[in-house]
Amino acid sequence: MTPAKQGKKQARTNARPEGCQGGKGPDTDRSQRVSLADMRDRMRAPVSAVIEYSELLLEDAKNQGRDDFTSDLMKIHALGRKLYALVDVGLDETAFATAKTEREREAFSSDLRHELRTPLNAIIGYSEMLIEDASAAGADGLVPDLEKIRNAGRQFLSCIDELAGHEKKGAAAAPPGGMMKGVMNDIPSLDVMNPSSTAARGSLLVVDDTEISRDLMTRQLERQGHIVTTAASGQQALDILRDRTFDLVLLDIMMPDMSGYQVLQRLKSSDVYGDIPVIVVSALDDMDSVVQCLGMGAEDYLIKPFNPVLLKARIRTCLENKRLKDLSEALELRILKEEVQLIAESRGMQQVLQTMRSVSRNPVNVHIRGESGTGKEVVARLVHLGSARADKPFVAVNCASIPENLMESEFFGYEKGAFTGAAASRGGYFEEADGGTLFLDEIGDMPPSIQPKFLRVIQEGEGSRLGSAKPVRYDLRIISASNKDLRQEVASGRFREDLFYRIFSVEIPIPPLRERREDIVPLTLFFMNKVRKRFNKKLAGLSPELLTLFEDFPWPGNVRQLLHEVEHMVALAPEGQRVSLKHCSEELRKGNRSKVLALVESTENRSLAERVEELEITSIKEALRRTRGNKLQASKLLGITRQGLDKKIQRYRMPDPSKSTAQ
């Protein structure tokens, strides 16, 4: 144990609140010593298993030529020996007897648990990564012994938890693996329900004074696709933060010179770093520490050894929340600068934007093709605003909404008395758009009878009002749009071929919303901002789970349906609350993923174990469905080993797809 940590221990002991100062009687001391010796013996067994199995695996890896496993196996072996020594020294009866008061004994137990958890976290972490690597590399012969090491580590963890209750019987012990603000937000199963959408990637700073912990955390996070930087002290972390920006900080507590508490306080009190989310990852399982860190602004407090899938879920939530906040701020700036907004984060819409900018500067007619609700009129307006006609009229007409018998009079206008009811002369849409742009929406629905007259307007730039033979000259640009393929309409005889070749020189295809998933979240935030202002309603934002559902939904009605859904949610969400899945329409809640998320919101009266079990079963079924029963691929989607998946299938008495296929 380093002098720095010994000094930190003493400081923590002195800072403990006043408690019972009286010593314990000889009978109690004797009972404590016997209990302590028994616990030491029980702790030695799993640690011995770690040492022995790692020795066997080192020999097996050497015989099989698996040098890529040797380095981590040597680390596990060394950590096992370190853990064994800590058990012998820490649970020595004479050492325990020097702590006379109850407060000193509590401090002794807490510090010992802290010392034990750090190497234990590394043993479990390295064994889990090796199991994954062995399964992927086809070295299945190594997996059983690696699983024994991991299970021995978990058995040792239960002894540590028992040690926590050794001093305070009846006290609520900290849950192993994490202290969560919102337990159900961290269920690992939710992260695998949509394998096609990867978790958010970010730039992370890991702050820990223990080299082995930094190495383990770095490798676990890099496997998830994150960019990881490490700092060996609090001061080094602050120095790094002065020169670089990060999406998230993972912070240890027990560090020399500058503790994690001090680093957290400096970060959260800073105008520069205050918005960076911080997750505390510590071997200190003291409830006071948990409460203090969460109170100072930490997003979460995970206790070593933690479940890496749990950490992955928490990181994903933090990064998603940060991304939403940054995106909201960027959209607000864009809204202030632009009269008409086009959300173009996806590659498909970036191509639309590029084509749109090119044709805006050239006086050519444009045709916009896309499904209903994709935003064709928005693109048309932006083409107009980017042209030399921007200060002239933009006249939008939906051809499908005008009756055939009124089509000519609406577009060409009429003179007084031209027909019954023509009490005064009126110019049509062509005259109204003179000098500017006429947008013909759904031109594919234009009746064949009127098409020849439109052809003359486009070719000659002139026409005449009903009831007049005097020609009227038009100077206008035509932008048309249709949800139909006009080439097929020409082939079927419903649209004139000569008009087809005259109506446009450039076509801009707009992809449906289901093919531009990158635009869904920005569009949702954009509409939320507009609708919230229109309804004069204050809301606390959107839940990440809701946005994940939005990204998965096919949106048959495209952007128009998304806007309608946002209006629905804003109307139902209570003032000041966060918009979540329960505020969605029934249509969105019917999907597979919404069933899982609905389960999260509808199990308030069930235990955590029951919720986790049902979510795991649902996740396994979904992964097997997506991989068509391939258990190896399904295990990768679920983030567990093939053997682990087999055990879960057996535990939950689920049909084995491999046996079903064989039959």
TORFILUM-455527 format. One record per residue (C-alpha): residue in one letter; x negated, y, z negated; residue number from 1. Coordinates in steps of 0.1 Angstrom, whole numbers. Each point is the difference from the previous one (the first is absolute). Layout:
BEGIN
R, a, X, Y, Z, NUM .
...
This chain:
BEGIN
R, m, 0, 0, 0, 1 .
R, t, -15, 34, 11, 2 .
R, p, -7, 27, -26, 3 .
R, a, 22, 23, 19, 4 .
R, k, 30, -24, -3, 5 .
R, q, -9, -6, -37, 6 .
R, g, 2, 38, -5, 7 .
R, k, 33, 2, 18, 8 .
R, k, 13, -28, -22, 9 .
R, q, -9, 18, -31, 10 .
R, a, 17, 32, 13, 11 .
R, r, 31, -19, 7, 12 .
R, t, 0, -17, -34, 13 .
R, n, -4, 34, -17, 14 .
R, a, 27, 15, 21, 15 .
R, r, 26, -26, -9, 16 .
R, p, 30, 13, -19, 17 .
R, e, 1, -6, -38, 18 .
R, g, 13, -34, -9, 19 .
R, c, -3, -24, -29, 20 .
R, q, -34, 5, -15, 21 .
R, g, 1, -29, -24, 22 .
R, g, -20, -32, 5, 23 .
R, k, 14, -34, 2, 24 .
R, g, -2, -26, -27, 25 .
R, p, -24, -30, 1, 26 .
R, d, 28, -24, 10, 27 .
R, t, 10, 22, 29, 28 .
R, d, -37, 4, 11, 29 .
R, r, -5, -38, -2, 30 .
R, s, 31, -5, 21, 31 .
R, q, -11, 26, 25, 32 .
R, r, -34, -16, 3, 33 .
R, v, 15, -35, 6, 34 .
R, s, 24, 14, 26, 35 .
R, l, -29, 19, 17, 36 .
R, a, -21, -31, 2, 37 .
R, d, 29, -19, 15, 38 .
R, m, 5, 27, 26, 39 .
R, r, -37, 0, 8, 40 .
R, d, 1, -37, 7, 41 .
R, r, 30, 4, 22, 42 .
R, m, -16, 28, 20, 43 .
R, r, -32, -20, 5, 44 .
R, a, 19, -27, 20, 45 .
R, p, 12, 21, 30, 46 .
R, v, -34, 19, 1, 47 .
R, s, -19, -33, 0, 48 .
R, a, 23, -11, 29, 49 .
R, v, -10, 31, 19, 50 .
R, i, -37, -6, -5, 51 .
R, e, 2, -38, 8, 52 .
R, y, 22, 4, 31, 53 .
R, s, -21, 29, 14, 54 .
R, e, -31, -22, -4, 55 .
R, l, 17, -28, 19, 56 .
R, l, 12, 24, 27, 57 .
R, l, -35, 14, 4, 58 .
R, e, -13, -35, 7, 59 .
R, d, 29, -8, 24, 60 .
R, a, -4, 33, 19, 61 .
R, k, -37, -8, 4, 62 .
R, n, 6, -35, 12, 63 .
R, q, 26, 12, 25, 64 .
R, g, -22, 29, 12, 65 .
R, r, 25, 26, -12, 66 .
R, d, -26, 27, -9, 67 .
R, d, 27, 26, 4, 68 .
R, f, 16, -12, -33, 69 .
R, t, -32, -2, -20, 70 .
R, s, -3, 36, -10, 71 .
R, d, 35, 3, -15, 72 .
R, l, -2, -34, -17, 73 .
R, m, -32, 11, -17, 74 .
R, k, 18, 31, -12, 75 .
R, i, 28, -21, -15, 76 .
R, h, -26, -23, -16, 77 .
R, a, -18, 29, -16, 78 .
R, l, 32, 17, -11, 79 .
R, g, 11, -33, -16, 80 .
R, r, -32, -2, -20, 81 .
R, k, 5, 37, -11, 82 .
R, l, 35, -7, -10, 83 .
R, y, -11, -30, -21, 84 .
R, a, -26, 21, -18, 85 .
R, l, 26, 27, -7, 86 .
R, v, 24, -26, -15, 87 .
R, d, -28, -14, -22, 88 .
R, v, -11, 34, -13, 89 .
R, g, 34, 18, -1, 90 .
R, l, 19, -28, -18, 91 .
R, d, -27, -7, -25, 92 .
R, e, 16, -2, -35, 93 .
R, t, -28, 20, -16, 94 .
R, a, 3, 28, 25, 95 .
R, f, 37, 2, -5, 96 .
R, a, -4, 0, -38, 97 .
R, t, -20, 32, 2, 98 .
R, a, 32, 18, 10, 99 .
R, k, 16, 5, -34, 100 .
R, t, 31, 22, 7, 101 .
R, e, 29, -8, 22, 102 .
R, r, -8, 30, 22, 103 .
R, e, -36, -13, 5, 104 .
R, r, 12, -35, 8, 105 .
R, e, 25, 14, 26, 106 .
R, a, -29, 20, 15, 107 .
R, f, -22, -31, 0, 108 .
R, s, 27, -21, 18, 109 .
R, s, 8, 28, 25, 110 .
R, d, -37, 5, 9, 111 .
R, l, -6, -37, 3, 112 .
R, r, 30, -4, 24, 113 .
R, h, -14, 29, 21, 114 .
R, e, -34, -17, 2, 115 .
R, l, 16, -33, 10, 116 .
R, r, 24, 13, 26, 117 .
R, t, -27, 16, 23, 118 .
R, p, -19, -32, 9, 119 .
R, l, 32, -20, 0, 120 .
R, n, 15, 24, 26, 121 .
R, a, -30, -6, 22, 122 .
R, i, 1, -38, -4, 123 .
R, i, 37, -2, 10, 124 .
R, g, -5, 26, 28, 125 .
R, y, -30, -17, 16, 126 .
R, s, 17, -34, -2, 127 .
R, e, 31, 12, 17, 128 .
R, m, -20, 16, 28, 129 .
R, l, -20, -33, 4, 130 .
R, i, 32, -20, 1, 131 .
R, e, 12, 22, 28, 132 .
R, d, -33, -2, 19, 133 .
R, a, -3, -38, -4, 134 .
R, s, 35, -5, 13, 135 .
R, a, -7, 23, 30, 136 .
R, a, -34, -16, 7, 137 .
R, g, 13, -36, -1, 138 .
R, a, -20, -8, -32, 139 .
R, d, 30, -15, -17, 140 .
R, g, -21, -23, -20, 141 .
R, l, -12, 30, -21, 142 .
R, v, 36, 12, -7, 143 .
R, p, 10, -24, -28, 144 .
R, d, -30, 8, -23, 145 .
R, l, 4, 38, 8, 146 .
R, e, 36, -3, -11, 147 .
R, k, -11, -17, -32, 148 .
R, i, -23, 30, -7, 149 .
R, r, 28, 24, 7, 150 .
R, n, 24, -19, -22, 151 .
R, a, -27, -2, -28, 152 .
R, g, -3, 37, 2, 153 .
R, r, 38, 4, -4, 154 .
R, q, 0, -24, -29, 155 .
R, f, -28, 22, -16, 156 .
R, l, 22, 30, 6, 157 .
R, s, 28, -15, -21, 158 .
R, c, -25, -5, -28, 159 .
R, i, -9, 37, 2, 160 .
R, d, 37, 9, -2, 161 .
R, e, 3, -23, -30, 162 .
R, l, -30, 19, -15, 163 .
R, a, 20, 32, 4, 164 .
R, g, 27, -14, -22, 165 .
R, h, -24, -14, -25, 166 .
R, e, -3, 34, -17, 167 .
R, k, 35, 12, 5, 168 .
R, k, 25, -28, -1, 169 .
R, g, 34, 11, 13, 170 .
R, a, -13, 30, 18, 171 .
R, a, 8, 4, 37, 172 .
R, a, -30, -11, 19, 173 .
R, a, -10, 17, 33, 174 .
R, p, 10, -21, 29, 175 .
R, p, -30, -17, 17, 176 .
R, g, -9, 15, 34, 177 .
R, g, 17, 34, -1, 178 .
R, m, 20, 26, -19, 179 .
R, m, 26, 12, 24, 180 .
R, k, 22, 30, 3, 181 .
R, g, 24, -17, 23, 182 .
R, v, -4, -38, -1, 183 .
R, m, 22, -8, 29, 184 .
R, n, -18, 24, 23, 185 .
R, d, -31, -22, -3, 186 .
R, i, 14, -34, 9, 187 .
R, p, -26, -14, 24, 188 .
R, s, 27, -17, 21, 189 .
R, l, 13, 33, 13, 190 .
R, d, -33, 6, 18, 191 .
R, v, 1, -31, 21, 192 .
R, m, 36, 1, 12, 193 .
R, n, -11, 19, 31, 194 .
R, p, -33, -14, 13, 195 .
R, s, 1, 21, 31, 196 .
R, s, -4, 32, -21, 197 .
R, t, -33, 2, -18, 198 .
R, a, -4, 17, -34, 199 .
R, a, -12, 35, 0, 200 .
R, r, -38, 3, 3, 201 .
R, g, -19, 27, -19, 202 .
R, s, -32, 15, -12, 203 .
R, l, -5, -12, -36, 204 .
R, l, -25, 10, -27, 205 .
R, v, -7, -28, -26, 206 .
R, v, -15, 13, -33, 207 .
R, d, -15, -27, -23, 208 .
R, d, -32, -2, -20, 209 .
R, t, -3, -38, 5, 210 .
R, e, -17, -10, 32, 211 .
R, i, 18, -34, 3, 212 .
R, s, 34, 18, -4, 213 .
R, r, -9, 25, 27, 214 .
R, d, -11, -28, 24, 215 .
R, l, 31, -21, -6, 216 .
R, m, 24, 29, 4, 217 .
R, t, -18, 12, 31, 218 .
R, r, 3, -33, 17, 219 .
R, q, 36, -6, -10, 220 .
R, l, 10, 35, 14, 221 .
R, e, -21, -3, 32, 222 .
R, r, 18, -32, 7, 223 .
R, q, 32, 20, 0, 224 .
R, g, -14, 24, 26, 225 .
R, h, -9, 29, -23, 226 .
R, i, -31, 22, 1, 227 .
R, v, -16, -3, -34, 228 .
R, t, -25, 23, -17, 229 .
R, t, -13, -9, -35, 230 .
R, a, -13, 21, -30, 231 .
R, a, -19, -14, -30, 232 .
R, s, 10, 28, -23, 233 .
R, g, 26, 27, -6, 234 .
R, q, -24, 28, 9, 235 .
R, q, -11, -18, 32, 236 .
R, a, 37, -3, 10, 237 .
R, l, 6, 37, -5, 238 .
R, d, -32, 8, 20, 239 .
R, i, 13, -22, 29, 240 .
R, l, 34, 16, -2, 241 .
R, r, -15, 35, 5, 242 .
R, d, -13, -10, 34, 243 .
R, r, 27, -25, 12, 244 .
R, t, 37, -5, -1, 245 .
R, f, 17, -33, -10, 246 .
R, d, 35, -14, 2, 247 .
R, l, -2, -18, -33, 248 .
R, v, -23, -4, -30, 249 .
R, l, -3, -33, -20, 250 .
R, l, -14, 9, -34, 251 .
R, d, -16, -20, -28, 252 .
R, i, 5, 13, -36, 253 .
R, m, -29, -13, -21, 254 .
R, m, -31, 18, 15, 255 .
R, p, -30, 16, -16, 256 .
R, d, -6, 38, -1, 257 .
R, m, 33, 9, 16, 258 .
R, s, 30, -23, -7, 259 .
R, g, 28, -7, 24, 260 .
R, y, 23, 21, -22, 261 .
R, q, -22, 30, 7, 262 .
R, v, -2, -7, 37, 263 .
R, l, 37, -3, 2, 264 .
R, q, 6, 32, -19, 265 .
R, r, -25, 19, 23, 266 .
R, l, 18, -14, 31, 267 .
R, k, 35, 8, -10, 268 .
R, s, -8, 35, -13, 269 .
R, s, -16, 9, 33, 270 .
R, d, 17, 19, 27, 271 .
R, v, -22, -18, 25, 272 .
R, y, 2, -36, -12, 273 .
R, g, 34, 1, -19, 274 .
R, d, 20, -16, 28, 275 .
R, i, -24, -30, 4, 276 .
R, p, 18, -30, -15, 277 .
R, v, -20, -19, -27, 278 .
R, i, 5, -37, -9, 279 .
R, v, -18, -9, -33, 280 .
R, v, -16, -35, 2, 281 .
R, s, -14, -9, -33, 282 .
R, a, -8, -30, -23, 283 .
R, l, 13, 20, -29, 284 .
R, d, 34, -14, -9, 285 .
R, d, 8, 25, -28, 286 .
R, m, 35, 13, 3, 287 .
R, d, -11, 35, -12, 288 .
R, s, -23, 2, 30, 289 .
R, v, 27, -10, 24, 290 .
R, v, 24, 27, -14, 291 .
R, q, -27, 26, 0, 292 .
R, c, -11, -6, 36, 293 .
R, l, 36, -1, 14, 294 .
R, g, 7, 32, -20, 295 .
R, m, -30, 17, 16, 296 .
R, g, 14, -7, 35, 297 .
R, a, -14, -34, 10, 298 .
R, e, 22, -18, 25, 299 .
R, d, -5, -34, -18, 300 .
R, y, -22, -19, -24, 301 .
R, l, -11, -34, 10, 302 .
R, i, -17, -23, -26, 303 .
R, k, -29, -22, 11, 304 .
R, p, 3, -27, 12, 305 .
R, f, 28, 12, 22, 306 .
R, n, 18, -16, 29, 307 .
R, p, -16, 14, 32, 308 .
R, v, 34, -2, 18, 309 .
R, l, 14, 22, -27, 310 .
R, l, -28, 25, 5, 311 .
R, k, 6, -1, 37, 312 .
R, a, 37, 8, -5, 313 .
R, r, -8, 29, -23, 314 .
R, i, -26, 14, 23, 315 .
R, r, 24, -3, 29, 316 .
R, t, 27, 19, -19, 317 .
R, c, -24, 28, -10, 318 .
R, l, -13, 4, 35, 319 .
R, e, 35, 0, 15, 320 .
R, n, 11, 26, -24, 321 .
R, k, -30, 22, 7, 322 .
R, r, 5, -5, 38, 323 .
R, l, 36, 11, -3, 324 .
R, k, -9, 31, -20, 325 .
R, d, -27, 10, 25, 326 .
R, l, 23, -7, 29, 327 .
R, s, 28, 20, -15, 328 .
R, e, -23, 30, -5, 329 .
R, a, -12, -3, 36, 330 .
R, l, 35, -1, 13, 331 .
R, e, 11, 30, -20, 332 .
R, l, -29, 20, 16, 333 .
R, r, 10, -12, 34, 334 .
R, i, 37, 9, -6, 335 .
R, l, -11, 36, -9, 336 .
R, k, -20, 3, 32, 337 .
R, e, 23, -16, 26, 338 .
R, e, 35, 7, 12, 339 .
R, v, 5, -35, 13, 340 .
R, q, -18, -30, -15, 341 .
R, l, -11, -32, 17, 342 .
R, i, -13, -27, -23, 343 .
R, a, -27, -18, 19, 344 .
R, e, -22, -21, -23, 345 .
R, s, 3, -32, 21, 346 .
R, r, -21, -7, 31, 347 .
R, g, 32, -2, 21, 348 .
R, m, 11, 35, -10, 349 .
R, q, -35, 14, 3, 350 .
R, q, 2, -10, 36, 351 .
R, v, 34, 17, 3, 352 .
R, l, -15, 31, -15, 353 .
R, q, -29, 0, 24, 354 .
R, t, 22, -4, 31, 355 .
R, m, 24, 26, -13, 356 .
R, r, -28, 26, -4, 357 .
R, s, -13, -7, 35, 358 .
R, v, 34, 3, 18, 359 .
R, s, 11, 30, -21, 360 .
R, r, -26, 23, 18, 361 .
R, n, 10, -13, 35, 362 .
R, p, 33, 10, 16, 363 .
R, v, 12, -36, 7, 364 .
R, n, 33, -16, -8, 365 .
R, v, -3, -26, -28, 366 .
R, h, 20, -31, -9, 367 .
R, i, 0, -14, -35, 368 .
R, r, 9, -36, -4, 369 .
R, g, 8, -16, -34, 370 .
R, e, 27, -17, -21, 371 .
R, s, 27, 21, -16, 372 .
R, g, -12, 18, -30, 373 .
R, t, -37, 0, 8, 374 .
R, g, -3, 38, 1, 375 .
R, k, 2, 7, 38, 376 .
R, e, 14, 35, -5, 377 .
R, v, -27, 9, -25, 378 .
R, v, -26, -10, 27, 379 .
R, a, 19, 20, 26, 380 .
R, r, 0, 31, -22, 381 .
R, l, -37, -3, -7, 382 .
R, v, -7, -2, 38, 383 .
R, h, 20, 31, 4, 384 .
R, l, -17, 19, -28, 385 .
R, g, -34, -10, 14, 386 .
R, s, 8, 14, 34, 387 .
R, a, 0, 35, 15, 388 .
R, r, 38, 0, -4, 389 .
R, a, -2, -2, -38, 390 .
R, d, 17, 34, -4, 391 .
R, k, 28, -9, 24, 392 .
R, p, 32, -21, -8, 393 .
R, f, -1, -37, -8, 394 .
R, v, 34, -14, 9, 395 .
R, a, 7, -36, -12, 396 .
R, v, 29, -19, 16, 397 .
R, n, 11, -36, -7, 398 .
R, c, 12, -13, 34, 399 .
R, a, 18, -29, -17, 400 .
R, s, 23, 23, -20, 401 .
R, i, 14, 20, 30, 402 .
R, p, 31, -15, 18, 403 .
R, e, -6, -7, 37, 404 .
R, n, 28, 25, 11, 405 .
R, l, -17, 28, -19, 406 .
R, m, -36, -8, 9, 407 .
R, e, -2, 24, 30, 408 .
R, s, 16, 30, -17, 409 .
R, e, -21, -4, -31, 410 .
R, f, -33, -1, 19, 411 .
R, f, 8, 24, 29, 412 .
R, g, 25, 23, -17, 413 .
R, y, 31, 14, 17, 414 .
R, e, 17, 31, 12, 415 .
R, k, 33, 14, -14, 416 .
R, g, 29, -19, 14, 417 .
R, a, -21, -29, 14, 418 .
R, f, 23, -25, -17, 419 .
R, t, 29, 0, -24, 420 .
R, g, -12, 15, -33, 421 .
R, a, -30, 19, 15, 422 .
R, a, 11, 33, -15, 423 .
R, a, -34, 16, 3, 424 .
R, s, -33, -6, 19, 425 .
R, r, -27, -20, -18, 426 .
R, g, -35, -10, 8, 427 .
R, g, -10, -36, -5, 428 .
R, y, -29, -17, -16, 429 .
R, f, -23, 6, 30, 430 .
R, e, 5, 38, -3, 431 .
R, e, -3, -1, -38, 432 .
R, a, -34, -17, 3, 433 .
R, d, -12, 23, 27, 434 .
R, g, -37, 9, -6, 435 .
R, g, -3, -27, -27, 436 .
R, t, 6, -38, -4, 437 .
R, l, 31, -21, 5, 438 .
R, f, -1, -33, -20, 439 .
R, l, 22, -27, 15, 440 .
R, d, 4, -26, -27, 441 .
R, e, 12, -35, 10, 442 .
R, i, -2, 9, 37, 443 .
R, g, 5, -37, 7, 444 .
R, d, 37, 5, -9, 445 .
R, m, 5, 27, 27, 446 .
R, p, 29, -10, 23, 447 .
R, p, -11, -9, 35, 448 .
R, s, 24, 25, 15, 449 .
R, i, -18, 30, -15, 450 .
R, q, -35, -13, 8, 451 .
R, p, -3, 14, 36, 452 .
R, k, 7, 35, -13, 453 .
R, f, -27, -2, -26, 454 .
R, l, -24, -11, 27, 455 .
R, r, 6, 32, 19, 456 .
R, v, -6, 21, -31, 457 .
R, i, -34, -18, -6, 458 .
R, q, -10, 2, 37, 459 .
R, e, 11, 35, 9, 460 .
R, g, 2, 17, -34, 461 .
R, e, 36, 12, 7, 462 .
R, g, 36, -8, -3, 463 .
R, s, 34, 18, -2, 464 .
R, r, 28, 4, -24, 465 .
R, l, 33, -17, 5, 466 .
R, g, 23, 23, 20, 467 .
R, s, -29, 19, 16, 468 .
R, a, -21, -6, 31, 469 .
R, k, -27, 25, -12, 470 .
R, p, -32, -19, -8, 471 .
R, v, -16, 5, -34, 472 .
R, r, -38, -3, -3, 473 .
R, y, -14, -19, -31, 474 .
R, d, -35, 1, -13, 475 .
R, l, -1, -27, -26, 476 .
R, r, -19, -30, -11, 477 .
R, i, 18, -33, -4, 478 .
R, i, -8, -25, -28, 479 .
R, s, 21, -31, 1, 480 .
R, a, 3, -29, -25, 481 .
R, s, 16, -34, 0, 482 .
R, n, 2, -31, -21, 483 .
R, k, 4, -20, 32, 484 .
R, d, -26, -11, 25, 485 .
R, l, 9, 22, 30, 486 .
R, r, -19, -23, 23, 487 .
R, q, 24, -28, -9, 488 .
R, e, 29, 25, 4, 489 .
R, v, -12, 8, 35, 490 .
R, a, -3, -37, 9, 491 .
R, s, 35, -6, -12, 492 .
R, g, 14, 29, 20, 493 .
R, r, 11, 21, -30, 494 .
R, f, -26, 27, 5, 495 .
R, r, -11, 17, 33, 496 .
R, e, -35, -9, 11, 497 .
R, d, -7, 34, 15, 498 .
R, l, 11, 17, -32, 499 .
R, f, -22, -24, -20, 500 .
R, y, -31, 11, 19, 501 .
R, r, 10, 37, -3, 502 .
R, i, 10, 1, -36, 503 .
R, f, -35, -3, -14, 504 .
R, s, -37, -2, 8, 505 .
R, v, -12, -12, -34, 506 .
R, e, 17, -26, -23, 507 .
R, i, -6, 0, -37, 508 .
R, p, 9, -33, -17, 509 .
R, i, 8, 3, -37, 510 .
R, p, -5, -32, -20, 511 .
R, p, 28, -11, -24, 512 .
R, l, -6, 6, -37, 513 .
R, r, -6, -37, -7, 514 .
R, e, -31, 2, 23, 515 .
R, r, -14, 31, -17, 516 .
R, r, -1, -11, -37, 517 .
R, e, -27, 26, -8, 518 .
R, d, 26, 27, 6, 519 .
R, i, 27, -14, -24, 520 .
R, v, -14, 13, -33, 521 .
R, p, -9, 35, 14, 522 .
R, l, 34, 3, 16, 523 .
R, t, 17, -11, -33, 524 .
R, l, -19, 26, -19, 525 .
R, f, 7, 27, 26, 526 .
R, f, 38, -8, -1, 527 .
R, m, -1, -2, -38, 528 .
R, n, -14, 35, -2, 529 .
R, k, 26, 14, 24, 530 .
R, v, 30, -18, -14, 531 .
R, r, -10, 7, -36, 532 .
R, k, -1, 38, 8, 533 .
R, r, 33, -2, 19, 534 .
R, f, 17, -17, -30, 535 .
R, n, -18, 23, -24, 536 .
R, k, -11, -31, -20, 537 .
R, k, -32, -7, -20, 538 .
R, l, -13, -36, 1, 539 .
R, a, -31, -17, -14, 540 .
R, g, -11, -15, 34, 541 .
R, l, 3, -34, 15, 542 .
R, s, -11, -34, -15, 543 .
R, p, -28, -18, 20, 544 .
R, e, 21, -32, 1, 545 .
R, l, 28, 20, 18, 546 .
R, l, -25, 13, 26, 547 .
R, t, -14, -35, 5, 548 .
R, l, 36, -12, 7, 549 .
R, f, 4, 29, 24, 550 .
R, e, -31, -11, 19, 551 .
R, d, 13, -35, 3, 552 .
R, f, 35, 9, 11, 553 .
R, p, 6, -3, 38, 554 .
R, w, 20, 33, 2, 555 .
R, p, 23, -8, 30, 556 .
R, g, 13, 35, -1, 557 .
R, n, -35, 14, 0, 558 .
R, v, -8, 35, -14, 559 .
R, r, 36, 10, -1, 560 .
R, q, 8, -30, -23, 561 .
R, l, -29, 9, -22, 562 .
R, l, 12, 35, -5, 563 .
R, h, 35, -13, -8, 564 .
R, e, -15, -24, -26, 565 .
R, v, -20, 28, -16, 566 .
R, e, 32, 21, -3, 567 .
R, h, 17, -30, -15, 568 .
R, m, -27, -4, -27, 569 .
R, v, -3, 36, -8, 570 .
R, a, 37, 3, -5, 571 .
R, l, 1, -30, -24, 572 .
R, a, -32, 5, -20, 573 .
R, p, 6, 18, -33, 574 .
R, e, -16, 35, -4, 575 .
R, g, -36, -2, -11, 576 .
R, q, -4, -37, 5, 577 .
R, r, -22, -20, 24, 578 .
R, v, 17, -14, 31, 579 .
R, s, -2, -38, -1, 580 .
R, l, 13, -31, 16, 581 .
R, k, 33, 1, -19, 582 .
R, h, 9, 32, 18, 583 .
R, c, -3, -16, 35, 584 .
R, s, 29, -10, 22, 585 .
R, e, 11, -36, 0, 586 .
R, e, -13, -5, 35, 587 .
R, l, -36, 6, -12, 588 .
R, r, 4, -22, -31, 589 .
R, k, 9, -31, 20, 590 .
R, g, -35, -7, 14, 591 .
R, n, -23, -27, -15, 592 .
R, r, -23, 25, -16, 593 .
R, s, 29, 20, -15, 594 .
R, k, 12, -32, -17, 595 .
R, v, -33, -3, -18, 596 .
R, l, 0, 36, -10, 597 .
R, a, 37, -2, -11, 598 .
R, l, -10, -29, -22, 599 .
R, v, -25, 24, -17, 600 .
R, e, 27, 25, -8, 601 .
R, s, 27, -25, -10, 602 .
R, t, -18, -21, -26, 603 .
R, e, -1, 23, -30, 604 .
R, n, 15, -26, -23, 605 .
R, r, -25, -27, 9, 606 .
R, s, -34, -8, -14, 607 .
R, l, -32, 10, 19, 608 .
R, a, -9, -37, 4, 609 .
R, e, 34, -7, 17, 610 .
R, r, -4, 30, 23, 611 .
R, v, -35, -10, 10, 612 .
R, e, 11, -36, 7, 613 .
R, e, 29, 10, 22, 614 .
R, l, -22, 25, 19, 615 .
R, e, -27, -25, 4, 616 .
R, i, 24, -26, 15, 617 .
R, t, 14, 26, 23, 618 .
R, s, -34, 11, 11, 619 .
R, i, -12, -36, 6, 620 .
R, k, 31, -7, 21, 621 .
R, e, -5, 31, 21, 622 .
R, a, -37, -7, 5, 623 .
R, l, 7, -36, 11, 624 .
R, r, 28, 13, 23, 625 .
R, r, -23, 25, 17, 626 .
R, t, -28, -26, 4, 627 .
R, r, 24, -27, 11, 628 .
R, g, -9, -22, -29, 629 .
R, n, -38, 3, 4, 630 .
R, k, -11, -1, -37, 631 .
R, l, -36, 12, 7, 632 .
R, q, 13, 31, 18, 633 .
R, a, 27, 6, -26, 634 .
R, s, -25, -2, -29, 635 .
R, k, -21, 27, 17, 636 .
R, l, 31, 22, 4, 637 .
R, l, 8, -6, -37, 638 .
R, g, -36, 7, -11, 639 .
R, i, -4, -34, -17, 640 .
R, t, -18, -32, 8, 641 .
R, r, 15, -29, 19, 642 .
R, q, -2, -21, -32, 643 .
R, g, 17, 28, -19, 644 .
R, l, 28, 0, 25, 645 .
R, d, 5, -37, -3, 646 .
R, k, 2, 2, -38, 647 .
R, k, 26, 28, 2, 648 .
R, i, 21, -21, 24, 649 .
R, q, -2, -29, -24, 650 .
R, r, 7, 22, -31, 651 .
R, y, 31, 16, 16, 652 .
R, r, 11, -34, 15, 653 .
R, m, 1, 16, 35, 654 .
R, p, 1, -21, 32, 655 .
R, d, -35, -7, 13, 656 .
R, p, -1, 12, 36, 657 .
R, s, -29, -24, 9, 658 .
R, k, 21, -30, -12, 659 .
R, s, 31, 12, 17, 660 .
R, t, -20, 3, 33, 661 .
R, a, -14, -35, -4, 662 .
R, q, 35, -14, -4, 663 .
